[in-house]
Amino acid sequence: MHVKDASMWAYPWDLQDEGVAGAIQKMHTAGIGDVKVASIYHSGRFLLPHNPRRKIYFPQPGALYFNPERSWYDTAPIQPPIWSELTEQFWPEVRTELDVRGQTLTTWCLGLHNSQVGSTHPEVAVRNAFGDVLMTDLCAANPAVIDLLKCAVGDAAQVTGADRVLLESFEYMPFQHGYHHEVIGVPVAPSTSLLLTLCFCSWCSSSAKKKDIDVDGLREWVRGRVNHDLANPFAGAKSLDWDRFRSGYGGELGRYWDLRNQAVDYLLTTVVNAIRAVSSARIGVLDFGPIYGTPVDGTRWQSGLDLTHLADIADEVHPTFYLADPQANKESIDSYLAVLPQGLPVHPAVRAILPQVHNATALQETIAPLQGKVDGLSFYNYGFVGEPAFEWIGQVVTDFQTRQGV
């Protein structure tokens, strides 16, 4: 694999704490040719095994890791915080150190997964059939969300001077994604999970009513289905059948589901166009579909992200192959590649950390099903990996063959 096809995620705090030059050199030594640095990110609680300054870090929720263009930021109704530790020289220094080593820069931007915006502006968050505000997830159909992401991501592309823009969570997030002390004490069937996260906010509801969808009746039907399923949680969850799912409430659920998916398509198109207007960077989209545990619906996952539409507007896709069980991971890879549109470059994301990887052999087993079938690899994540993992990654980069026959 060419070094240029090997990438690694990194956070600004890890680069600053360790020293930008030293951190980038460590990745360069491991054969990493592209570094994906977060410029918009969400919350977390992270253990940093090799960080010289601190060992546990709580990212500033929903922050921008760059100084935004004031012409939009100062007048925007939604203003995410700017990372309090950002230095003026951070992005120029990252750019310089990468250029010196012949590496490239990806600016890594989070979209709909934003608890800061969702909690301070609940009116733009997903609101389910029970009226629960899912403050971790913004609604793709809300104009204020679309405008925020269009401005912030386009700005990040310019400010960072990146060679690639990677869009993450420009899709609806699954029910079980992890939030602080998240407790889910009973089994939740795949279809129930989807119904629990189906958005009935004012924008989604009004759009559906314009299409003559019985939104009020559908909302009550969804509530009844969820209540029924949660009253019998140990009855045994069946695998998701998309035809059966879409037929719910006389087919109204399927029509409503299609509107939800169209909102994701429109959001992605709008944001990609905003990037294209100010930058010649490649555009990649992260796809969490392979880890959802539900089947693909044609070329679209439960998140609303459609590979066919993606192939028309973006330059490449970055699917997440994060399953810890080797056989399940292989099956996930095979099923994903089977529906991948021909010609769409694919750069899978693999973990170089627990629970998927605990030694060199585990990392090799993780990437073996991808050998000769993809265009590169992205390793997650610089700040989380233990020191020995850099050697494991270096060996994988040396041995791996992409589908171009490199």
C-alpha positions in Angstrom: 0.0 0.0 0.0 1.3 3.4 -0.9 1.8 5.6 2.2 -0.7 8.1 0.7 -3.4 5.4 1.0 -2.8 5.0 4.7 -4.6 7.4 7.0 -5.1 8.0 10.8 -7.5 10.0 12.8 -6.2 12.5 15.3 -7.5 15.1 17.7 -6.1 18.6 18.1 -5.5 18.2 21.8 -3.3 15.2 21.2 -1.2 17.0 18.6 -0.8 20.1 20.7 0.0 18.2 23.9 2.6 16.0 22.3 3.9 18.7 20.0 2.7 18.8 16.4 6.0 17.9 14.8 6.6 14.9 17.1 3.1 13.5 16.7 3.1 13.8 13.0 6.6 12.3 12.8 5.3 9.3 14.8 2.5 8.7 12.3 4.9 9.2 9.4 7.2 6.6 10.8 4.3 4.2 11.0 3.6 4.7 7.3 0.7 7.1 7.6 0.4 9.4 4.6 -2.7 11.3 5.5 -3.8 12.7 8.9 -7.5 13.3 9.7 -7.6 16.1 12.2 -10.9 16.9 13.9 -12.2 20.5 13.1 -15.8 19.9 14.4 -16.4 17.4 17.1 -18.7 16.0 19.7 -18.5 15.0 23.4 -16.6 12.1 24.9 -14.5 10.8 27.8 -11.2 9.6 26.5 -8.3 7.7 28.0 -5.0 9.0 26.4 -2.3 6.3 27.0 0.7 8.2 25.5 -0.4 11.8 26.0 2.4 13.5 28.0 0.2 16.2 29.5 -3.0 14.3 30.7 -4.4 10.9 30.7 -8.2 11.6 30.7 -9.8 14.2 28.5 -13.4 15.5 28.1 -13.7 17.3 24.7 -15.6 20.6 24.7 -19.0 19.5 23.5 -19.8 20.3 20.0 -16.9 22.7 19.5 -15.3 24.1 16.5 -11.5 23.5 16.4 -10.8 26.5 14.2 -11.6 30.2 14.3 -14.7 30.6 12.1 -15.3 33.4 9.6 -17.1 36.1 11.6 -19.3 37.1 8.7 -21.5 34.1 9.3 -20.7 33.1 12.9 -21.5 36.3 14.6 -24.9 36.5 13.1 -25.8 32.8 13.2 -28.8 31.8 15.4 -26.7 28.7 16.4 -23.1 29.4 17.5 -21.2 26.3 18.5 -18.3 27.1 21.0 -14.8 27.5 19.7 -12.3 25.2 21.3 -10.9 27.1 24.3 -7.3 25.7 23.8 -7.0 26.6 20.2 -3.8 28.5 19.3 -3.4 30.7 16.2 -0.5 28.7 14.9 -2.2 25.3 15.3 -3.5 24.7 11.7 -0.6 26.4 9.9 1.8 24.3 12.0 0.0 21.1 11.1 0.0 22.0 7.5 3.7 22.8 7.5 4.7 19.7 9.3 2.7 17.5 6.9 4.0 19.2 3.9 7.6 18.7 5.0 7.0 15.0 5.2 5.0 14.7 2.0 1.8 13.9 3.9 -1.7 15.2 3.3 -4.3 16.8 5.6 -7.9 15.8 6.0 -10.2 18.1 8.0 -12.7 15.8 9.9 -16.1 17.4 10.5 -19.0 16.1 12.6 -22.5 16.9 11.5 -25.8 15.7 13.1 -24.2 14.1 16.2 -23.9 17.2 18.4 -25.2 17.2 22.0 -24.1 20.8 22.6 -26.4 22.2 19.9 -29.1 19.6 20.6 -29.2 20.6 24.3 -29.0 24.4 23.9 -31.3 24.4 20.9 -33.7 21.5 21.4 -35.9 22.9 18.7 -33.4 21.6 16.1 -32.9 18.1 17.6 -34.7 14.9 16.7 -38.0 14.6 18.5 -39.5 11.1 18.5 -43.1 10.0 18.6 -43.3 10.4 22.4 -42.1 14.0 22.2 -38.7 13.0 23.7 -35.9 15.3 22.5 -32.9 13.3 21.4 -30.4 16.0 22.2 -27.5 14.0 20.9 -28.9 14.1 17.3 -29.9 17.0 15.2 -32.6 16.7 12.6 -31.3 16.6 9.0 -34.5 18.3 7.8 -34.3 21.4 9.9 -33.3 24.5 7.9 -31.3 25.9 10.8 -29.2 22.7 11.0 -28.6 22.7 7.3 -27.5 26.3 7.3 -25.2 25.7 10.3 -23.5 22.7 8.8 -23.2 24.4 5.4 -21.4 27.4 6.9 -19.3 25.5 9.5 -18.0 22.8 7.2 -17.4 25.1 4.3 -15.5 27.4 6.6 -13.4 24.5 8.0 -12.4 23.5 4.5 -11.1 27.0 3.9 -9.5 27.7 7.3 -7.6 24.4 7.6 -6.4 24.4 3.9 -7.2 20.6 3.9 -6.6 18.3 1.0 -9.7 16.3 2.0 -12.9 17.0 3.9 -14.3 14.0 5.7 -18.0 14.3 6.7 -19.1 12.2 9.7 -22.6 11.7 11.1 -24.3 13.3 8.1 -26.8 10.6 8.7 -29.3 9.8 11.4 -27.6 8.1 14.3 -28.7 4.7 15.7 -30.6 4.4 19.0 -27.7 2.8 20.8 -24.7 5.0 20.2 -23.5 5.7 23.8 -24.2 8.8 25.9 -22.6 9.3 29.3 -24.1 6.7 31.7 -26.4 5.2 29.1 -28.5 2.4 30.5 -30.5 0.1 28.3 -31.6 -2.8 30.5 -33.8 -4.8 28.1 -33.3 -6.1 24.6 -34.5 -3.6 21.9 -35.4 -5.0 18.6 -33.9 -3.4 15.4 -37.3 -2.2 14.2 -38.1 -0.8 17.7 -34.8 1.1 17.7 -35.7 2.7 14.4 -39.2 3.7 15.6 -37.7 5.2 18.8 -35.5 7.5 16.8 -37.9 8.4 14.0 -38.2 12.2 14.0 -41.6 13.9 14.4 -40.3 17.4 14.9 -42.3 20.3 13.4 -40.3 20.3 10.2 -40.6 16.6 9.6 -44.3 16.6 10.4 -45.2 19.6 8.3 -43.2 18.2 5.3 -45.1 14.9 5.6 -48.5 16.6 5.9 -47.8 18.5 2.6 -47.4 15.0 1.1 -50.8 14.0 2.5 -49.2 11.6 5.0 -51.4 11.0 8.1 -48.7 12.2 10.5 -50.9 12.3 13.6 -52.2 8.8 13.0 -48.7 7.5 12.3 -47.3 9.0 15.4 -49.9 7.2 17.5 -49.3 4.0 15.7 -45.5 4.3 16.3 -46.2 4.9 20.0 -48.4 1.8 20.2 -45.8 -0.4 18.4 -43.0 0.8 20.7 -45.1 0.3 23.8 -46.0 -3.1 22.7 -42.4 -4.2 22.0 -41.1 -2.8 25.2 -43.8 -4.5 27.2 -42.5 -7.8 25.7 -38.8 -7.2 25.5 -37.7 -10.9 25.9 -40.0 -12.3 23.3 -37.1 -12.6 20.9 -36.1 -9.9 18.4 -36.6 -10.8 14.7 -34.2 -9.6 12.1 -35.4 -6.4 10.3 -37.5 -7.0 7.3 -37.6 -3.8 5.3 -40.8 -4.7 3.3 -42.6 -5.4 6.5 -41.2 -2.3 8.2 -42.3 -0.1 5.3 -45.8 -1.6 5.3 -46.5 -0.3 8.8 -49.7 1.7 9.3 -51.0 1.0 5.9 -47.8 2.0 4.2 -47.7 5.4 5.8 -44.5 4.5 7.7 -42.8 3.7 4.4 -43.7 7.0 2.9 -42.6 8.9 6.0 -39.3 6.9 6.0 -38.7 8.0 2.4 -39.0 11.6 3.4 -36.5 11.1 6.2 -34.0 9.6 3.7 -34.6 12.4 1.3 -33.6 14.9 4.0 -30.3 13.2 4.4 -29.7 13.4 0.6 -30.6 17.1 0.6 -28.3 17.9 3.6 -25.4 16.1 2.0 -25.9 17.7 -1.4 -26.1 21.2 0.2 -23.0 20.7 2.3 -20.9 19.2 -0.5 -21.9 22.1 -2.8 -20.8 24.6 -0.1 -17.4 22.8 0.1 -17.0 22.8 -3.6 -17.7 26.5 -3.8 -14.6 27.4 -1.6 -12.3 24.4 -1.9 -10.8 21.9 -4.4 -10.4 19.3 -1.6 -11.6 15.7 -2.1 -14.8 15.0 -0.2 -15.2 11.8 1.7 -18.2 10.6 3.7 -18.0 8.3 6.7 -20.6 5.6 6.7 -21.6 3.8 9.9 -23.9 1.4 8.1 -21.7 -1.7 8.5 -21.9 -1.6 12.3 -25.7 -1.1 12.7 -26.5 -4.8 12.6 -29.4 -4.3 10.3 -29.5 -5.2 6.6 -29.1 -2.7 3.8 -32.2 -1.5 2.1 -31.1 -1.5 -1.5 -28.0 0.7 -1.3 -29.2 2.7 1.7 -28.7 1.9 5.4 -31.1 2.6 8.3 -29.2 5.9 8.8 -30.6 7.3 5.5 -27.2 7.4 3.8 -27.6 6.1 0.2 -24.4 4.8 -1.5 -25.9 5.5 -4.9 -26.5 9.2 -4.1 -23.1 9.4 -2.4 -21.4 8.2 -5.5 -23.0 11.0 -7.5 -21.9 13.8 -5.2 -18.8 12.8 -3.2 -15.4 11.5 -4.1 -15.1 8.5 -1.8 -16.7 6.6 1.0 -15.2 5.6 4.4 -17.2 2.7 5.9 -16.6 1.7 9.5 -15.7 -1.9 9.9 -15.5 -1.9 13.7 -17.0 -5.3 14.7 -14.8 -7.2 17.2 -15.8 -10.7 16.2 -13.7 -11.7 13.1 -16.4 -13.6 11.4 -19.0 -10.9 11.9 -16.5 -8.3 10.7 -15.8 -10.3 7.5 -19.5 -10.8 6.8 -20.0 -7.0 7.3 -17.2 -6.3 4.9 -18.5 -8.7 2.3 -22.1 -7.5 2.4 -21.0 -3.8 2.2 -18.7 -4.3 -0.7 -21.4 -6.3 -2.6 -23.6 -3.2 -2.8 -20.9 -0.6 -3.3 -21.5 1.3 -6.5 -18.8 0.5 -9.1 -16.1 3.0 -9.3 -16.7 4.7 -5.9 -13.4 4.7 -4.1 -13.6 3.1 -0.6 -11.3 3.8 2.3 -12.4 1.7 5.2 -12.0 2.7 8.8 -10.6 0.1 11.1 -9.9 0.3 14.8 -6.4 -0.2 16.1 -7.8 -0.3 19.7 -9.9 -2.4 21.9 -12.3 -4.1 21.7 -11.4 -5.0 18.1 -7.6 -5.0 18.3 -5.4 -6.2 21.2 -2.3 -7.3 19.4 -0.6 -7.4 15.9 -2.4 -10.6 14.9 -5.8 -9.1 15.7 -5.1 -6.1 13.5 -4.0 -8.3 10.7 -7.1 -10.4 11.0 -9.2 -7.3 11.0 -7.9 -6.1 7.7 -7.4 -9.5 6.0 -10.9 -9.5 4.4 -10.2 -6.1 2.8 -7.0 -7.2 1.1 -7.0 -6.2 -2.6 -10.6 -5.0 -2.4 -10.3 -1.4 -1.2 -8.4 1.8 -2.0 -6.8 2.4 1.3 -7.2 2.1 5.1 -7.9 4.6 7.9 -6.8 3.7 11.4 -8.7 4.9 14.5 -7.3 6.7 16.5 -3.9 8.3 17.2 -4.7 9.4 20.8 -6.3 6.1 21.8 -3.7 3.6 20.6 -1.0 2.1 22.8 2.6 2.7 21.8 3.1 -0.9 20.5 0.2 -0.4 18.0 2.3 2.0 15.9 4.5 -0.9 15.0 1.6 -3.1 14.2 0.1 -0.4 12.0 3.5 0.1 10.2 3.7 -3.6 9.4 0.1 -3.6 8.1 0.8 -0.6 5.9 3.9 -2.3 4.5 2.1 -5.5 3.7 -1.4 -4.4 2.6 -2.4 -4.3 -1.0 -5.1 -2.0 -2.3 -7.4 -2.9 -5.2 -5.2 -0.9 -7.6 -2.6 -3.6 -7.1 -0.2 -1.3 -5.2 
